[in-house]
Amino acid sequence: MENFRKVRTSEEEMPLPFPDLLPDVVEMKVKEGSKIRNLMNFAMAQMELKGRRQIVFSGCGRAVTKTITCVEIMKRKLGGLHQVTKVRYKTVLEVWENQDSLPDSPAQNLTVHKNVPSICILLSRDPLDPNQTGYQPPEPRHEAGEDVLGSSTKGLKRPLPPPCEELLPKKLQVQRSDSPRGLVTTAGQLDH
């Protein structure tokens, strides 16, 4: 393949895998080179300023991770969004041109069909059918002043217990302090 260079890439166009989409739904097609800031500015403007009820994020191949990141940012900023995720494969067509072809001969092209993973995520302010595959309900909202670490909300980490003395290296000593900071750690080489 060192004598070939990629000339063109095209994706197979597929309809969105969600039945009963609103007519004004916005589809955000996330690409590998897309800037998350630009995607989120446009998507947030659509949902907040224009009052859209639904938005779809889609991406394939290396853009799948960026697509999921955009969805998680949107859910965190807006809150109360229902989600349906569909995973499928999409065919990508790549055309490669031979660099070493003779001047008088026609260019030799190589066409490659790749099946790459693809993801489509629907976010909706309106309730969706909870029985469909890939459905996620909205995250519960937290009241002001509520202790988030103490709650049992899915995805949040609990604080770690203090380390046991016998598991620590000999150079590192852990001392309990009555100060509000909790644990004070000092390394043997750092003692003053």
N, C-alpha and C positions, 0 to 999 in steps of 0.2 A: 504493500500500500504506500510505500515511500515515494513511488512515482506518480501517485494520484493526489489530486487536491479536491476538496469538497466544493462543488459549484453551487448546489441548491439543496435546500431542505424544505419539505412541505409536510404538513400534518393532515391526516384524514379528518374531515369535518364530520362531527357526530352531533346529533341532537342532544339536548340536555336530558339526563335520565330521571327527571322529576315530573310526574303528572300534575296537572292542575296548577301550573305556575301562573302568577299574576301577569297580565299583559305588559306591565311596565317594569318587569324584573330586569335588573342590571346584571350583566355577566362580566365579571372581572377575569380576563384571561391573563394568568400570571405566566411570565416567561422566565427563563434562567437569568437573563440580564436585567429584569425589572427591578426598579428601586422600590423597596417596601414603603418608604416615605411617600413617594408619588402615588402608589396604589392606595395607601390608607387615606391620604388627603382627598382623593377623588371619591372613594367608597364612603367615607364619613360624610362628605358633602351630600352625596346622594341620599343617605339614610337620615341625616339630621335636617339639612336645609330643604331638600326637595320632598321629604316625608315619605320616601319609599318604604314599603312594608317588607320587601324581600330583596335579597342580593345573593348571587351565586359566584363563588370563587372556583376557578378551574385551572389546573396545571398538569403537565405531564413530564415524565423523565426527571431531569434534575430540578425542575421547578416545583415538584411535589412538596418538598420541605418548606419552601418559601410560601406556597399556597396555604399550608397549615398554619404557619406563623401569622400570616395576615388574618386568618379566621380567628385565631386565639386573641390577637390584639383587638379585633373588632368586638368580640364577645366581652372582653374585659372592659373596654371603653363604654359600650352601650348597655350591656347587661340585659337580662331578660329575653335573650334570643333563643329560639328553638333551632335545632340543627339536625340536618340529615346529611350523611356522608355516603357517597357512592364511589367505589373503587372499580376500575375497569382497565382494559388495555386499549391503547390507541396505536394505529399504524402510522409510522413516520417514514417518509420516502426520502432517501438521500441520493443525490446524483453526484458521482465522482468523475473527474475528467483526467485522462492520462496525460501526464506532462511530457513524456518521452515519445509521443507519436511523431511520425515523419511529416515534414512540411507538406508534401503532396497528398498524403493519405487523409481520409476524414478522421476527425477527432474520435477517439474511442472512449465512450462513456461507460461507466459501471453504475448500475442502479441497485440500491440496497433497500430492502423493506425491513424495518425494525418494528417489533412489538414492544412498546414501552408502557410502564405503568402510568395510569392517569387517575386523577382524583377530582371529583366535583363535590362541593360542599354548599348546601343551601342554608342560609341563615334567614330566619323569619321572625318578625315581631308577633305575628299571629300564630296561634297553636297549630301544630302539625299532627298528623296521625302518629301516635306513639307506638303503634304496632308495626310500622314499616321498618325494614332492615336499615340499620345505620342511624336510627333516631337517638338524639341526646336532648334531654330536657334542659331548660335554662338553669344556670347555677343559682342557688339561693342567694338572695341579697343579704348583706350584713348591715345591721343598724349602726348608727354612729356611736362610737365608744365601746362597741362590743369587742371582747377579747377574741381575735381571730385564731390565735394559737391554741386557745383552750377549747374551741369548737371542734366538732367532728366533721367539718366540711371536707368533702372529697378533694384530694389533691394538695391539701395543705399539710406541711410537715409539723410534727410535734417536736418540742425542744428535746435535745439529747440529755440523757442523765449524766451526772458528773462521772468522770473517768475513775476506774478502780486503781488504787495505788499499785497493786502488784502487776498491772499491765503496762505501767509507764516505764520508760528507760530510766536507768539510775541517774543520769545527768539531769533529768527533768523532775522537779519536785512540785507537787500540787499542794497548796495549803488553803484551807478554808479560811475565809475572812468574814468578819462581822460587818464589813462594809457592804453597801447596797450593790456593789459590782458582782458579788458572788465569789467566783474562784479567782485566785491570783496565781499565776504560773511564773516560775523563775527557772532559768536554766543554770546549771552549775557553773558555766563559764561566765555568766553575766552577773553573778553576785557582786555587789559593791561593798 
